Amino acid sequence: MHYKSVFYIIGQIFKIMGAAVLIPMFVAIGFGEAFLPYIYVAIMFLGLGFLMAFKKPKEKIYSKEAAVSIGLAWVLVSLIGALLYVISGAIPQYINAFFEMVSGITTTGATILVEIESLPKGILFFRNFTNWIGGMGILMFMLALMPKSEDGDIHLLRAESAGPSVGKLTAKLSNTARVLYLIYIVISVVQFGILLIGGVNWFDAITLTFATAGTGGFAPTNISIASYNSFFVEIVLTVFMFIFSINFSLFFFVLIGKVAYKNEEFWTFFIIFVVSTLLIAINITSTVGDFWTALRYSSFQVSSASSSSGFAVADYNTWPAFSQALIIVVMMIGGCAGSTAGGLKVSRLIGLVKGSYVKTRQTINPRKVFAIKIDGKTQDEGYISSIFTYFTIYIFIILVFTMLVSLDAQLDFGSAFSACVATFNNAGPGIGAVGPMGSYATLGVGSKIIFSALMLIGRLEIFPILILFIPSTWRRVNKN
């Protein structure tokens, strides 16, 4: 382990977070609110950042250093960022503040707050801004600022990015990061502008945009999007939640004139969205009154669940069991790789289905060789094997953590299971006690810590967090 490289990367991330905390400070000043809490937290981030990244080390960054750096950075950013909630008095209890910070930065959208609208505007802005920062990732922003691409940068990008495979779009990785972040910013600005044109006030427009772009789902209101009672807002958010769930590489390919409309992952995602929306709409028609109202609610909630946003326009706790189950399934599948959405990812689902089909055929015809093709490209055995390994660990984590949180008297089995699925897939609310119109406020300290861990594990796709608990990770590299 090259410790100097790890400290340097974490230090650079702390610098970015220190600067980021100052942005909501100006919002607080504009609304005449206290600004010192932001300065205190910014000084902590910047002070540690400059101390840890004082000098760039000569050691190269390999996959282990990258995974450890990202895993530690996200944990430490959450631990320090939570202090803003505590110091400002918005969330006095540290465990609750830590939960809220983790939920924001991992773009989960689960909350311990029951009274949101009374919070200071600066804190609300910070809360949703963490959704936007966490959407593309702190490290992605750091790489976008780097003047040139380094040999170890691809390891860093892979450690933080969503999906089973990550590659360059341009010759230099730093340029790839800039292109992706520019696309992210442009789409965010477009959504913000549309909401403004539609009559949404600037504060709600920007906070909703932050939460939609990062697919984080924090709303500045007590009952999420239902409080607006606006078909316009629902349509805008439905469309943009879907857009931010698409692999950002496709937008780049469209811009440079490459064919992207045949992408297998996109069309699978689109079909899942359409079919799920129609099935739920048919299933809840008798519950909500008519088919068009059912279609309005189902399209929004499916878009919210598949993008892992966690917004809500209706209490689907009152819907039939089939619709609730389908929402959980869609939540687990999630969006496309290379997007800001959470979940297993559609690309992995395709690999699992095709891999299982081929394995079944090989059982019948053991002497015949079958190729697995995705987007017309033959995938090697290692790629498919890695997807099956990831899925096995994915299911194991959900089952084990469900058993752990079932010890909490506040949770029945359905609530415990859905909460684990929702937090692990960074989707926010589950069903039952942690449903769309509820919160995680009444849970015990142990449950909140467990769910915070699940959010971090899910956002970084398991390995960067798990590797922190392997003893061999921390062995120093012998330079002799």
Backbone torsions as a table, in degrees:
resi	resn	phi	psi	omega
1	MET	NA	126.2	175.6
2	HIS	-91.7	93.8	-174.2
3	TYR	-64.0	-35.9	-178.4
4	LYS	-62.2	-38.7	178.5
5	SER	-65.9	-40.4	178.6
6	VAL	-63.0	-47.6	179.3
7	PHE	-60.9	-40.2	-178.0
8	TYR	-63.2	-46.3	-178.9
9	ILE	-63.8	-45.1	179.0
10	ILE	-62.9	-39.9	178.0
11	GLY	-60.5	-41.8	178.5
12	GLN	-63.8	-39.8	178.1
13	ILE	-65.7	-39.7	177.4
14	PHE	-61.1	-38.7	178.2
15	LYS	-60.8	-43.8	179.9
16	ILE	-63.4	-43.0	179.7
17	MET	-66.5	-36.8	177.7
18	GLY	-60.9	-42.9	177.5
19	ALA	-68.3	-37.1	-178.3
20	ALA	-64.9	-36.3	-179.5
21	VAL	-64.0	-27.0	-178.8
22	LEU	-71.9	-22.4	-179.4
23	ILE	-66.0	-52.2	175.9
24	PRO	-65.5	-20.0	176.0
25	MET	-60.9	-40.6	179.5
26	PHE	-68.5	-31.9	174.5
27	VAL	-64.8	-43.6	178.4
28	ALA	-60.6	-43.5	178.8
29	ILE	-61.7	-41.5	-179.7
30	GLY	-61.7	-31.7	179.5
31	PHE	-94.8	8.3	177.8
32	GLY	71.5	28.8	-178.3
33	GLU	-99.9	167.9	179.4
34	ALA	-63.5	136.0	-177.5
35	PHE	-114.3	-12.6	-177.4
36	LEU	-60.9	-37.8	178.3
37	PRO	-55.8	-36.9	179.5
38	TYR	-67.5	-39.6	179.3
39	ILE	-64.8	-43.2	-180.0
40	TYR	-59.1	-47.8	-177.9
41	VAL	-69.6	-38.0	177.4
42	ALA	-62.1	-40.9	178.6
43	ILE	-63.5	-39.3	177.5
44	MET	-60.2	-49.8	-179.2
45	PHE	-62.9	-50.5	-175.7
46	LEU	-67.0	-40.7	179.3
47	GLY	-61.2	-49.2	177.6
48	LEU	-65.4	-37.0	-179.3
49	GLY	-62.3	-48.9	-179.8
50	PHE	-68.8	-31.5	178.1
51	LEU	-69.0	-42.9	-176.8
52	MET	-80.1	-28.5	-178.3
53	ALA	-112.2	35.4	-178.2
54	PHE	-63.3	-39.5	-178.6
55	LYS	-137.7	133.8	-179.3
56	LYS	-74.9	125.3	-178.7
57	PRO	-74.2	159.9	-179.3
58	LYS	-87.9	-18.0	-177.2
59	GLU	-65.5	144.3	177.3
60	LYS	-76.0	156.8	178.5
61	ILE	-99.8	120.6	177.4
62	TYR	-108.0	-179.2	-174.5
63	SER	-60.2	-36.0	-179.2
64	LYS	-67.1	-46.1	178.4
65	GLU	-61.3	-39.2	-179.7
66	ALA	-64.0	-46.9	-178.8
67	ALA	-63.7	-44.4	179.7
68	VAL	-64.5	-43.0	-179.5
69	SER	-60.0	-46.4	-178.1
70	ILE	-69.5	-44.5	179.8
71	GLY	-59.6	-48.3	179.5
72	LEU	-66.2	-42.0	-176.8
73	ALA	-60.0	-45.7	-178.2
74	TRP	-66.7	-36.6	177.4
75	VAL	-67.2	-46.9	-177.3
76	LEU	-68.2	-38.6	176.6
77	VAL	-60.6	-40.2	178.6
78	SER	-67.1	-41.5	-179.3
79	LEU	-64.1	-42.8	-178.6
80	ILE	-78.4	-43.2	-179.6
81	GLY	-60.0	-31.2	179.8
82	ALA	-62.5	-24.9	-178.7
83	LEU	-63.0	-26.2	178.7
84	LEU	-63.5	-41.7	177.2
85	TYR	-63.1	-40.6	-177.0
86	VAL	-71.0	-50.4	-177.1
87	ILE	-62.3	-37.4	-179.8
88	SER	-75.0	-16.2	-178.3
89	GLY	85.5	0.8	-179.2
90	ALA	-65.9	-41.3	176.6
91	ILE	-134.4	93.2	-172.3
92	PRO	-63.1	-36.7	-177.4
93	GLN	-81.6	128.1	-172.5
94	TYR	-63.6	-41.7	-178.7
95	ILE	-60.2	-41.5	177.0
96	ASN	-64.8	-40.6	179.5
97	ALA	-65.7	-40.3	178.3
98	PHE	-63.2	-44.2	178.0
99	PHE	-57.8	-46.2	-177.7
100	GLU	-66.1	-39.4	178.9
101	MET	-66.5	-45.0	178.0
102	VAL	-61.4	-44.1	179.9
103	SER	-61.1	-37.8	179.3
104	GLY	-70.4	-50.9	-173.8
105	ILE	-71.5	-28.0	177.1
106	THR	-88.0	2.0	-179.8
107	THR	58.8	38.5	-180.0
108	THR	-84.6	-47.6	178.8
109	GLY	88.1	2.4	172.3
110	ALA	-72.3	147.3	-176.5
111	THR	-141.0	152.0	173.4
112	ILE	-102.3	0.6	-177.8
113	LEU	-84.5	137.8	175.0
114	VAL	-112.5	-19.4	176.6
115	GLU	-125.9	96.5	-173.2
116	ILE	-93.0	-41.2	-171.2
117	GLU	-65.5	-19.9	-179.3
118	SER	-86.2	-5.9	-180.0
119	LEU	-69.8	153.4	176.7
120	PRO	-58.9	146.7	-177.7
121	LYS	-61.9	-37.2	179.0
122	GLY	-62.0	-39.9	178.7
123	ILE	-68.8	-42.1	177.1
124	LEU	-61.2	-40.2	178.3
125	PHE	-64.0	-46.1	178.4
126	PHE	-59.8	-44.2	-179.1
127	ARG	-57.1	-45.8	-179.9
128	ASN	-79.3	-28.0	177.8
129	PHE	-64.7	-32.4	176.3
130	THR	-64.2	-32.8	174.0
131	ASN	-59.2	-45.0	-176.5
132	TRP	-69.3	-42.0	178.7
133	ILE	-64.1	-44.9	-178.0
134	GLY	-71.5	-20.4	-177.8
135	GLY	-57.6	-57.5	177.9
136	MET	-86.1	-21.8	178.7
137	GLY	104.6	140.8	179.5
138	ILE	-64.8	-39.3	-177.2
139	LEU	-67.6	-37.1	178.1
140	MET	-58.4	-40.6	177.9
141	PHE	-65.2	-40.4	178.8
142	MET	-62.2	-43.3	179.0
143	LEU	-65.7	-34.1	178.7
144	ALA	-65.4	-28.3	-179.3
145	LEU	-85.1	-15.3	-177.3
146	MET	-67.1	139.8	-178.1
147	PRO	-70.7	-25.3	179.4
148	LYS	-151.3	161.6	-179.0
149	SER	-84.5	136.1	177.7
150	GLU	-106.3	162.7	-177.1
151	ASP	-60.3	-34.0	-175.8
152	GLY	-88.3	-3.3	-174.9
153	ASP	-63.7	-34.2	-178.6
154	ILE	-64.5	-33.3	176.7
155	HIS	-66.1	-39.6	178.7
156	LEU	-64.7	-43.6	-178.7
157	LEU	-64.3	-42.1	-179.9
158	ARG	-65.9	-32.9	-177.8
159	ALA	-69.0	-28.0	-176.0
160	GLU	-105.5	-24.6	-173.4
161	SER	-76.8	154.8	-177.8
162	ALA	-91.5	135.7	175.9
163	GLY	117.7	164.1	-176.0
164	PRO	-76.3	-17.7	-179.3
165	SER	-142.8	141.0	-179.5
166	VAL	-134.1	135.8	178.6
167	GLY	-145.6	178.4	-179.6
168	LYS	-86.0	144.5	172.1
169	LEU	-96.6	-25.6	179.5
170	THR	-127.5	173.8	-177.2
171	ALA	-60.3	-39.5	179.7
172	LYS	-104.4	136.2	-178.9
173	LEU	-64.4	-35.6	178.9
174	SER	-62.3	-37.0	177.0
175	ASN	-68.0	-36.6	176.0
176	THR	-60.3	-45.5	179.5
177	ALA	-61.9	-40.3	179.7
178	ARG	-65.1	-41.5	-179.7
179	VAL	-63.0	-46.9	-179.0
180	LEU	-64.0	-41.6	179.9
181	TYR	-68.8	-35.0	177.8
182	LEU	-64.2	-42.3	176.6
183	ILE	-60.6	-43.8	179.1
184	TYR	-58.9	-45.9	-178.8
185	ILE	-67.3	-44.5	-177.6
186	VAL	-61.8	-46.7	179.9
187	ILE	-64.3	-37.5	177.3
188	SER	-61.3	-44.6	-179.8
189	VAL	-64.1	-40.0	178.6
190	VAL	-61.3	-46.1	179.2
191	GLN	-62.9	-44.2	178.6
192	PHE	-57.5	-44.4	179.9
193	GLY	-63.7	-41.8	-179.9
194	ILE	-64.2	-42.3	178.5
195	LEU	-63.5	-39.4	177.5
196	LEU	-62.8	-46.0	180.0
197	ILE	-60.6	-33.6	-179.0
198	GLY	-79.1	2.1	175.3
199	GLY	97.3	5.3	177.6
200	VAL	-78.0	135.3	-179.5
201	ASN	-63.9	155.9	-170.2
202	TRP	-60.9	-35.1	-177.4
203	PHE	-68.8	-47.8	178.2
204	ASP	-65.6	-37.3	-179.6
205	ALA	-61.9	-43.8	-177.1
206	ILE	-75.8	-37.6	178.9
207	THR	-69.5	-37.9	176.1
208	LEU	-66.6	-36.7	177.2
209	THR	-64.7	-45.4	176.7
210	PHE	-54.7	-47.0	-175.6
211	ALA	-70.7	-32.9	179.2
212	THR	-75.4	-46.3	-178.6
213	ALA	-60.6	-43.8	178.7
214	GLY	-81.9	1.0	-172.2
215	THR	45.0	46.9	-178.0
216	GLY	-99.2	-28.1	171.0
217	GLY	78.0	6.1	174.5
218	PHE	-71.9	127.1	175.8
219	ALA	-111.8	149.4	-179.6
220	PRO	-82.3	17.1	-177.6
221	THR	-127.8	162.0	-173.6
222	ASN	-69.5	-37.3	-176.9
223	ILE	-115.4	41.9	174.7
224	SER	55.4	-142.0	-173.9
225	ILE	-74.6	-17.9	178.0
226	ALA	-60.4	-26.5	-178.0
227	SER	-67.2	-24.2	-179.5
228	TYR	-78.7	-29.5	-178.4
229	ASN	47.6	45.5	-174.8
230	SER	-125.8	117.5	177.4
231	PHE	-63.0	-34.8	179.4
232	PHE	-62.3	-50.0	-179.8
233	VAL	-60.5	-41.5	-179.3
234	GLU	-63.6	-42.6	179.6
235	ILE	-64.1	-45.8	-179.8
236	VAL	-60.0	-47.0	-178.4
237	LEU	-68.2	-37.8	177.8
238	THR	-59.4	-47.6	-178.7
239	VAL	-64.7	-46.4	-175.8
240	PHE	-75.6	-29.4	172.0
241	MET	-61.5	-40.2	177.4
242	PHE	-64.9	-45.1	-178.9
243	ILE	-60.3	-45.0	-178.7
244	PHE	-73.5	-5.2	176.0
245	SER	-93.8	-1.7	179.4
246	ILE	-91.0	144.4	177.2
247	ASN	-56.0	122.2	-176.4
248	PHE	-64.1	-20.7	177.6
249	SER	-61.9	-32.3	179.7
250	LEU	-63.8	-38.4	177.2
251	PHE	-62.7	-39.8	179.1
252	PHE	-64.4	-44.3	-179.4
253	PHE	-63.8	-37.6	177.1
254	VAL	-64.1	-40.8	-179.0
255	LEU	-63.8	-35.3	-177.9
256	ILE	-94.3	6.0	173.3
257	GLY	87.7	12.0	177.8
258	LYS	-84.7	152.9	179.6
259	VAL	-72.8	121.6	-179.4
260	ALA	-125.8	-8.9	-173.6
261	TYR	-74.3	-10.2	178.9
262	LYS	-92.8	4.6	-176.5
263	ASN	-58.1	121.2	-174.5
264	GLU	-65.7	-39.5	-179.0
265	GLU	-64.8	-42.8	-179.3
266	PHE	-61.2	-47.2	-176.2
267	TRP	-69.6	-32.8	174.6
268	THR	-64.6	-44.1	177.6
269	PHE	-61.0	-43.6	-179.9
270	PHE	-62.8	-43.7	-179.6
271	ILE	-64.7	-42.6	177.6
272	ILE	-59.5	-42.8	-179.9
273	PHE	-62.5	-49.6	-176.4
274	VAL	-65.5	-48.4	-177.6
275	VAL	-64.0	-44.2	180.0
276	SER	-63.9	-41.3	179.2
277	THR	-61.0	-45.7	-178.6
278	LEU	-67.7	-42.0	-179.4
279	LEU	-63.2	-43.8	179.5
280	ILE	-68.2	-40.6	179.3
281	ALA	-59.0	-44.5	178.7
282	ILE	-64.7	-41.1	-176.0
283	ASN	-68.5	-32.4	-175.2
284	ILE	-102.6	3.5	-177.7
285	THR	-54.7	-46.1	-178.9
286	SER	-69.3	-23.3	-179.0
287	THR	-78.8	-41.0	-175.1
288	VAL	-96.8	-11.9	174.4
289	GLY	120.2	-50.0	-179.7
290	ASP	-149.2	165.1	-173.0
291	PHE	-66.4	-38.8	-175.5
292	TRP	-69.8	-36.3	173.7
293	THR	-66.5	-40.4	177.8
294	ALA	-61.8	-40.6	179.8
295	LEU	-67.3	-37.4	178.3
296	ARG	-61.5	-47.4	-178.7
297	TYR	-70.6	-43.6	-175.2
298	SER	-67.0	-40.6	-180.0
299	SER	-63.4	-39.8	179.1
300	PHE	-67.3	-48.5	-175.5
301	GLN	-69.2	-33.2	176.0
302	VAL	-68.7	-42.1	176.5
303	SER	-62.1	-40.1	179.3
304	SER	-66.2	-43.2	-178.2
305	ALA	-71.9	-44.7	-177.5
306	SER	-69.1	-28.9	177.7
307	SER	-88.0	-6.8	-177.0
308	SER	63.8	29.5	-179.2
309	SER	-75.2	-47.8	179.5
310	GLY	89.2	6.7	172.6
311	PHE	-66.2	158.9	177.9
312	ALA	-144.6	140.1	172.4
313	VAL	-116.3	-7.4	-179.6
314	ALA	-150.8	157.5	177.7
315	ASP	-88.5	95.2	-177.5
316	TYR	-74.5	2.0	169.0
317	ASN	-62.9	-25.1	-179.1
318	THR	-89.7	-3.5	-179.1
319	TRP	-81.2	162.7	176.6
320	PRO	-58.5	156.2	-176.8
321	ALA	-58.5	-35.8	-179.8
322	PHE	-59.8	-45.2	-179.1
323	SER	-66.1	-40.7	177.7
324	GLN	-62.1	-43.6	-179.9
325	ALA	-63.9	-40.2	-178.8
326	LEU	-67.9	-36.5	176.0
327	ILE	-61.8	-41.4	177.7
328	ILE	-63.6	-41.7	179.4
329	VAL	-63.9	-46.6	178.8
330	VAL	-61.6	-38.8	177.9
331	MET	-60.6	-40.7	-179.6
332	MET	-69.9	-38.4	178.6
333	ILE	-67.1	-46.8	177.4
334	GLY	75.9	-157.8	-176.9
335	GLY	-100.3	-157.9	-178.2
336	CYS	-85.3	154.9	172.9
337	ALA	-63.7	147.8	179.1
338	GLY	77.5	13.7	176.3
339	SER	-112.2	-174.6	176.2
340	THR	-93.4	1.3	-179.3
341	ALA	-76.0	157.6	177.2
342	GLY	-98.8	-155.2	178.6
343	GLY	89.8	-178.9	179.7
344	LEU	-64.2	-33.0	-177.9
345	LYS	93.0	138.4	-177.7
346	VAL	-63.4	-35.2	179.9
347	SER	-61.0	-38.8	177.6
348	ARG	-69.8	-38.0	177.5
349	LEU	-59.2	-43.9	178.6
350	ILE	-61.3	-44.4	178.9
351	GLY	-62.8	-40.0	179.1
352	LEU	-65.2	-45.6	-178.5
353	VAL	-65.4	-49.1	-178.6
354	LYS	-68.3	-38.1	178.4
355	GLY	-64.6	-41.1	179.3
356	SER	-66.4	-39.8	178.8
357	TYR	-62.8	-44.1	-179.4
358	VAL	-67.3	-41.6	179.6
359	LYS	-62.5	-37.4	178.0
360	THR	-65.7	-43.2	178.9
361	ARG	-66.5	-35.3	178.7
362	GLN	-68.1	-29.8	177.0
363	THR	-65.0	-37.6	179.6
364	ILE	-77.4	-39.2	-179.0
365	ASN	-124.3	76.5	-173.4
366	PRO	-63.2	-22.3	-178.2
367	ARG	-88.0	-10.4	-177.3
368	LYS	-93.5	141.6	178.9
369	VAL	-99.1	126.7	-179.7
370	PHE	-113.9	135.6	178.4
371	ALA	-96.0	142.7	176.1
372	ILE	-105.0	115.6	-177.8
373	LYS	-112.7	132.9	174.2
374	ILE	-127.8	123.6	-173.8
375	ASP	56.9	34.9	177.3
376	GLY	79.5	-1.8	-179.1
377	LYS	-105.7	132.1	178.4
378	THR	-71.5	128.3	-179.3
379	GLN	-97.9	138.1	-179.9
380	ASP	-76.5	167.0	-177.0
381	GLU	-62.6	-34.7	-179.0
382	GLY	-62.9	-39.7	-180.0
383	TYR	-63.7	-48.0	-179.8
384	ILE	-66.6	-39.3	179.1
385	SER	-62.1	-39.5	179.8
386	SER	-65.2	-34.4	178.2
387	ILE	-67.2	-43.4	178.7
388	PHE	-65.5	-37.3	177.4
389	THR	-63.8	-46.5	179.5
390	TYR	-60.2	-44.0	-178.1
391	PHE	-64.6	-38.7	178.8
392	THR	-62.2	-46.5	178.7
393	ILE	-65.9	-39.1	178.6
394	TYR	-55.7	-51.8	-179.9
395	ILE	-65.8	-41.5	-179.6
396	PHE	-59.5	-44.4	-179.6
397	ILE	-62.2	-44.9	-179.9
398	ILE	-60.5	-44.8	-177.9
399	LEU	-66.5	-46.0	-178.3
400	VAL	-64.5	-45.7	-178.0
401	PHE	-70.9	-29.2	174.9
402	THR	-63.6	-41.3	177.8
403	MET	-64.2	-39.5	-178.8
404	LEU	-64.8	-48.4	-176.4
405	VAL	-76.5	-14.0	176.4
406	SER	-66.8	-14.4	176.1
407	LEU	-72.0	-16.8	178.6
408	ASP	-75.2	121.5	-176.8
409	ALA	-62.7	-19.4	-178.1
410	GLN	-77.5	-10.4	-173.3
411	LEU	-118.5	127.7	167.6
412	ASP	-82.8	176.5	-174.6
413	PHE	-62.0	-44.1	-179.2
414	GLY	-60.3	-42.6	178.7
415	SER	-66.6	-42.0	-179.2
416	ALA	-63.3	-46.5	-179.1
417	PHE	-65.1	-48.2	-177.7
418	SER	-65.6	-34.2	178.5
419	ALA	-66.6	-39.6	177.2
420	CYS	-65.5	-43.6	177.5
421	VAL	-62.2	-44.9	-176.3
422	ALA	-66.5	-43.8	-178.6
423	THR	-75.1	-40.9	-179.7
424	PHE	-65.4	-33.7	178.9
425	ASN	-94.5	9.9	177.8
426	ASN	55.6	41.7	-175.9
427	ALA	-108.9	-5.1	173.4
428	GLY	87.4	-113.3	-176.1
429	PRO	-72.9	149.6	175.5
430	GLY	-110.0	-130.8	175.5
431	ILE	-127.4	170.0	179.5
432	GLY	72.0	-131.1	-176.1
433	ALA	-63.4	-24.2	-179.5
434	VAL	-111.3	32.8	-178.0
435	GLY	-69.8	-179.1	-172.8
436	PRO	-63.0	-25.1	179.1
437	MET	-104.6	9.0	178.6
438	GLY	-110.4	-159.7	177.8
439	SER	-157.2	178.2	178.5
440	TYR	-96.6	15.1	-171.9
441	ALA	-63.4	-37.1	-173.1
442	THR	-83.3	-4.3	-176.7
443	LEU	-73.0	157.8	178.8
444	GLY	-72.2	166.1	-179.6
445	VAL	-59.1	-43.1	-179.8
446	GLY	-59.0	-43.8	179.8
447	SER	-64.2	-39.6	-179.9
448	LYS	-65.6	-37.4	177.2
449	ILE	-67.3	-43.1	179.1
450	ILE	-61.7	-45.6	-179.9
451	PHE	-67.3	-33.9	175.7
452	SER	-62.9	-42.4	177.6
453	ALA	-63.1	-42.1	178.9
454	LEU	-61.3	-41.0	179.6
455	MET	-61.6	-43.2	179.7
456	LEU	-68.0	-43.8	178.5
457	ILE	-61.2	-43.5	-178.9
458	GLY	-67.5	-43.1	-178.3
459	ARG	-63.4	-38.0	-178.9
460	LEU	-94.6	9.9	176.4
461	GLU	55.8	53.2	165.2
462	ILE	75.4	-63.3	-164.5
463	PHE	-66.3	-42.0	179.5
464	PRO	-60.7	-24.9	176.3
465	ILE	-86.7	-45.0	-178.2
466	LEU	-63.6	-33.2	-178.4
467	ILE	-64.8	-21.9	178.4
468	LEU	-66.2	-21.3	-176.1
469	PHE	-101.3	7.1	176.6
470	ILE	-94.7	118.2	-175.4
471	PRO	-54.3	-39.2	-177.0
472	SER	-65.7	-18.3	178.7
473	THR	-59.6	-34.0	-170.0
474	TRP	-93.5	6.5	177.6
475	ARG	-73.0	135.0	178.6
476	ARG	-70.3	147.9	176.2
477	VAL	-77.5	129.6	177.6
478	ASN	-79.7	114.5	-174.9
479	LYS	-78.8	-11.4	-178.4
480	ASN	-78.6	NA	NA
